[in-house]
Amino acid sequence: MEEYRLIADKVAADIESGRLRPGDQLPPQRVFARSRGIANSTAARVYGELARRGLIVGEVGRGTFVRTPGPRGDAQPGAPVDLELNFPILADQPARLAPGLARLLRPDVLADALRPVGASGTPAAREAAAALLSRAGWRPDPEQILFAGNGRQAIAAAVAAFVPAGGVLGVETLTYPVVKAVAARLGVTLVPIAMDEHGMVPDALRAAAVPAVYLQPTLHNPLGVTMPERRRAEIAEVLRQEGRYAIEDMVNAFLHDGLTPIAALAPERTVLVDSLSKRLAPGLTLGFLAAPPDTMDRLGAALRSGGWIATRFALDAATGWITDGTAAAIAQEKRRDAAARQELVRERLAGFAIQADPHAYHCWWELPRPWRGETFAAAAARRGVAITPAAAFAVGPAPDAVRLALATPPAATLATALDTLATLARATPEYRVE
């Protein structure tokens, strides 16, 4: 076995045994090399191998740290409280959704649902999707809608269509982690574009040399920021003037209806992406792309080549739930549920620097000193609460913050978890913070 892997195994064993704990800082690579009597290049390969295994994380300008474990890696006995994933499922959803599935199981209907389908779906699915995506007086043309297996695949197809391998994609300085993973898989470099309290800064977008930009104008994940109408118009103007394309992620927008999408303001430059994963449930996946006419061919080609086309069964199920009002009724209930959970955050984390939209299922917490995001997330995991540190979202240096996803646990469990985090934040970190 190569030397760097043997050394990486020893460090991994120290992490597994607890001699190195989540949040502990590793020495700079040159110092590590001297301490082990190895070349600097070998030390770099050791750190690269540990990062590949998901055991360490580098924070630009700050150093390398033992990574916070996954939700089940370092918690107290029993399943942890999941404040990482954000897929709301209401208690009565199965009963609401079952009739739509029962209809599909009739032999005559099922025969059609099992047939293959292309990226453009069916006429009925396109009409239903156009109705679902409509807002603020805007309705996409049903003939300009394509379907993916889920929202992540819709994003991947849009990135693949607009940015060649080796190219660059503009993103907000804090962005959806899946976009970071998609870009890495496609060989695309992310370029962070500055944000302010209203979202992406138009002048920063204008100055960025990028052919396309991915952004979340409504209930931004993780910050919860929602662009006001004026900022949306300014971004749309930059897209038109500079000839840029935008991938507008609206997956959380069903919680905050009424704002004009950028796709309505710059329809020739914007692909609007949405999905059913949060509107309904993660097990009911279907992604939507409402696209400019001249991009349909390349988006369709990206969906086909990636194997990302939706199944006919999912299309028919979703069409039924949209047309009979089930999807809208569930979305309305989730809006009320999200508001109630934000009220719990306001009560239980009063006095802390919390940033949240009252409509959102998540909030952003700027931690009190001397806590860091990775250190706080690791300490929370040991208390049975799984949260996400800022480094997961950052394109560049990560702030000392964490994101709390509020959708998964029952309300009473959420309240208890928030109390646990509040108590932890008022305490001193259990190990050294640089």
Buried (B, 14 or more C-beta within 10 A) or exposed (E): EEEBEEBBBEBBEBBEEEEBBBBBBBEEBEEBBEEBEBEEEBBBBBBBBBBEBEBBBBBEEBEBBBBBBEBEBBBEEEEBBBBBEBBBBBEEBEEBBEEBBEBBEEEEBEEEBEEEBBBBBBEBBBBBBBBBBBBEEBEBEBEBBBBBBBBBBBBBBBBBBBBEEEBBBBBBBBBBBBBBEBBEEBEBEBBBBEBEEBBBBBEBBBEBEBBBBBBBBBBBBBBBBBBBEEBBBBBBBBBEEBEBBBBBBBBBBBBBBEBBBBBBBBBEBBBBBBBBBBBBBBEBBBBBBBBBEEBBEBBBBBBEEBEBBBBBBBBBBBBBBBBEEBBBEBBEBBBEBBBEBBEBBEEBBEEBEBBBBEBBBBBBBBBEEEBBBBBBBBBBBBBBBBBBBBBBBBBEEBBBBBBBBBBBBEEEEBBBBBBBBBEBBEEEBEBEBE
